[in-house]
Amino acid sequence: MADHDVDLFVIGAGSGGVRAARVAASYGARVMIAEEYRVGGTCVIRGCVPKKLLVYASRFSDEFEDAAGYGWTVPEPTFHWPTLIANKDREIARLEAAYISTLERFNVALLKTRAVLEDANTVRLATGARVRAETILISTGAWPHLGPKIPGLEHAISSNEAFHLPELPRRIVIQGGGYIAVEFACIFAGLGSEVTLVYRGENILRGFDDDVREHLRSEMRGRGITVTCGLTVTAIEKAGDEFVTRLSDKSTVNSEKVMFAIGRRPNVMGIGIEPLNVKIHEHGGIEVDEFSRTTVANIYAVGDVTNRVNLTPVAIREGHAFADTVFGGKPTPVDHSNVPTAVFSEPEVGVIGLTETQARERLAQVDVYKTTFRPMKATLSGRNTRSFMKLLVDAATDRVVGCHIVGPDAGELIQIVGIAVKMGATKADFDATMAVHPTAAEELVTMREKAVSYGQRAAE
Ligand SMILES: Cc1cc2nc3c(=O)[nH]c(=O)nc-3n(C[C@H](O)[C@H](O)[C@H](O)COP(=O)(O)OP(=O)(O)OC[C@H]3O[C@@H](n4cnc5c(N)ncnc54)[C@H](O)[C@@H]3O)c2cc1C
């Protein structure tokens, strides 16, 4: 131990790294953490938090419109993007300061610098200084990937820049179909931009339940977003103050901004792991075992850099479990099954468990319960929108193995339903739960008629 400067060196002060550093320090470890940009990482600085603030901002337009049906007369509202961005930046700065003070409170030494591995026990800082560490944790996150080099790619922005645009674009083209692309499409549309979403696949939100994908696409179209599937951007040309985006069907779209949100790549390059035995998994992330240990015994990795389930709560859980395992004497594997998740689109999506396709592949017999309905608030407002809910039940055990919601507050709902699903609740448990009336969530405990049943019994 004596030839080590610290017990733990953490590279990257994002969701996973900060949690790991703090918990390891609470067990008495001497911890150092390096951050090359801003403390808090993607989630706090240019991910979940600023995004949700923009989502809130974007939803006021519907609220103003809907108020009329409830008797309100609202003067013509106006929106000022620079005010939103300045207020958002102030909140992000407050959160960053809170993260820094937490690290200080736990006596974690924070180095505002880039750090790379020199060997399995040595970290080199940007100054050239070296730190010897008994254990090293890589929590360097991920970075937007802009795809193959196409003409004019330099004009495309990623989500990083979208948070700092000087003004709201009147028209924007967004390439991508994942949750970040979909969320930004809804944000910009809600704020008044004309949005064209271009996605190469057959439908948005690949990996989500097909009914959810279809329902959300139709809702987005209903809100005036042009959702174009089966196409890619082939070139971006600058034409005066705007850009001409060329698509693979030879059509063009004019806009003030072009954003690409087609995926993120784990930050594994240039951090010094190549000469070491730290193996990269074929999915591009650092390969780790259930305790987040890499192929080098004293080097661990958590969060997006491991490309397992790339969400903040997962990175935090992995960081915490790592610290419990290595410094707390409590070996703690992380369970990556049944992770509830939300898409903060308009309307919102909340899901947990298997999609219908997965359930049909994995289970002998699946009962499907689903419903679409007009949210009560839309009655007086006259808004043309519908909510969607679906439960997937393993007929052999009666367990609810999937729950999919599209509608207001779906993210909030799925957090609570997630507990029941994680606990192994059965459809009978859902049915035995009294409804809360009048709510949208009551649909989850009042769906009695199977929409369809796949498997042996269906054939009977
Ligand atoms: C636009 C957007 C919206 C998102 N929305 C959600 C959401 O709603 N819900 C959700 O759960 N997740 C969301 N995510 C994902 C979430 O942000 C990530 O899963 C999470 O931040 C991963 O945490 P991490 O600790 O692995 O990495 P990060 O939080 O990315 O932290 C890594 C840190 O390491 C630093 N770093 C990298 N290399 C070095 C180096 N060599 N030396 C020093 N420092 C280094 C980086 O600067 C960064 O601060 C969103 C992501 C984006 C981009």
The ligand as a MOL file (V3000), in Angstrom:
LIG
                    3D

  0  0  0     0  0            999 V3000
M  V30 BEGIN CTAB
M  V30 COUNTS 53 58 0 0 0
M  V30 BEGIN ATOM
M  V30 1 C -29.1270 14.3290 -24.1260 0
M  V30 2 C -29.0920 13.1940 -23.1250 0
M  V30 3 C -30.1990 12.9530 -22.3600 0
M  V30 4 C -30.1870 11.9220 -21.4140 0
M  V30 5 N -31.3140 11.7040 -20.6720 0
M  V30 6 C -31.3200 10.7290 -19.7450 0
M  V30 7 C -32.4700 10.5230 -18.9320 0
M  V30 8 O -33.4830 11.2170 -19.0680 0
M  V30 9 N -32.4140 9.5420 -17.9900 0
M  V30 10 C -31.2960 8.7690 -17.8150 0
M  V30 11 O -31.3000 7.9040 -16.9290 0
M  V30 12 N -30.1980 8.9320 -18.5890 0
M  V30 13 C -30.1960 9.9000 -19.5450 0
M  V30 14 N -29.0580 10.0920 -20.3070 0
M  V30 15 C -27.9130 9.1760 -20.1390 0
M  V30 16 C -27.0610 9.5620 -18.9230 0
M  V30 17 O -26.6930 10.9160 -19.0270 0
M  V30 18 C -25.8290 8.6750 -18.8640 0
M  V30 19 O -26.2300 7.3230 -18.8590 0
M  V30 20 C -25.0040 8.9300 -17.5970 0
M  V30 21 O -24.6070 10.2750 -17.5150 0
M  V30 22 C -23.7790 8.0170 -17.5810 0
M  V30 23 O -22.9740 8.3120 -16.4710 0
M  V30 24 P -21.4140 7.9540 -16.4840 0
M  V30 25 O -20.9280 8.1890 -15.1060 0
M  V30 26 O -21.2090 6.6360 -17.0950 0
M  V30 27 O -20.7600 8.9860 -17.5070 0
M  V30 28 P -20.8400 10.5550 -17.6190 0
M  V30 29 O -21.9410 11.1200 -16.8050 0
M  V30 30 O -20.8350 10.8550 -19.0760 0
M  V30 31 O -19.4840 11.0600 -16.9680 0
M  V30 32 C -18.2420 10.8160 -17.5510 0
M  V30 33 C -17.3320 11.9650 -17.1880 0
M  V30 34 O -15.9920 11.5910 -17.4600 0
M  V30 35 C -15.3080 12.7320 -17.9510 0
M  V30 36 N -14.1200 12.2340 -18.6530 0
M  V30 37 C -14.0830 11.4670 -19.7750 0
M  V30 38 N -12.8240 11.1200 -20.0500 0
M  V30 39 C -12.0430 11.6670 -19.0890 0
M  V30 40 C -10.6390 11.6290 -18.8280 0
M  V30 41 N -9.7900 10.9410 -19.6050 0
M  V30 42 N -10.1780 12.3070 -17.7610 0
M  V30 43 C -11.0100 13.0170 -16.9500 0
M  V30 44 N -12.3480 13.0650 -17.1510 0
M  V30 45 C -12.8540 12.3820 -18.2070 0
M  V30 46 C -16.3320 13.4180 -18.8180 0
M  V30 47 O -16.0130 14.7870 -19.0110 0
M  V30 48 C -17.5980 13.2180 -17.9900 0
M  V30 49 O -17.8170 14.2970 -17.1140 0
M  V30 50 C -29.0310 11.1280 -21.2560 0
M  V30 51 C -27.9000 11.3690 -22.0300 0
M  V30 52 C -27.9250 12.4020 -22.9600 0
M  V30 53 C -26.7110 12.6460 -23.7910 0
M  V30 END ATOM
M  V30 BEGIN BOND
M  V30 1 1 1 2
M  V30 2 1 2 3
M  V30 3 2 2 52
M  V30 4 2 3 4
M  V30 5 1 4 5
M  V30 6 1 4 50
M  V30 7 2 5 6
M  V30 8 1 6 7
M  V30 9 1 6 13
M  V30 10 2 7 8
M  V30 11 1 7 9
M  V30 12 1 9 10
M  V30 13 2 10 11
M  V30 14 1 10 12
M  V30 15 2 12 13
M  V30 16 1 13 14
M  V30 17 1 14 15
M  V30 18 1 14 50
M  V30 19 1 15 16
M  V30 20 1 16 17
M  V30 21 1 16 18
M  V30 22 1 18 19
M  V30 23 1 18 20
M  V30 24 1 20 21
M  V30 25 1 20 22
M  V30 26 1 22 23
M  V30 27 1 23 24
M  V30 28 2 24 25
M  V30 29 1 24 26
M  V30 30 1 24 27
M  V30 31 1 27 28
M  V30 32 2 28 29
M  V30 33 1 28 30
M  V30 34 1 28 31
M  V30 35 1 31 32
M  V30 36 1 32 33
M  V30 37 1 33 34
M  V30 38 1 33 48
M  V30 39 1 34 35
M  V30 40 1 35 36
M  V30 41 1 35 46
M  V30 42 1 36 37
M  V30 43 1 36 45
M  V30 44 2 37 38
M  V30 45 1 38 39
M  V30 46 1 39 40
M  V30 47 2 39 45
M  V30 48 1 40 41
M  V30 49 2 40 42
M  V30 50 1 42 43
M  V30 51 2 43 44
M  V30 52 1 44 45
M  V30 53 1 46 47
M  V30 54 1 46 48
M  V30 55 1 48 49
M  V30 56 2 50 51
M  V30 57 1 51 52
M  V30 58 1 52 53
M  V30 END BOND
M  V30 END CTAB
M  END
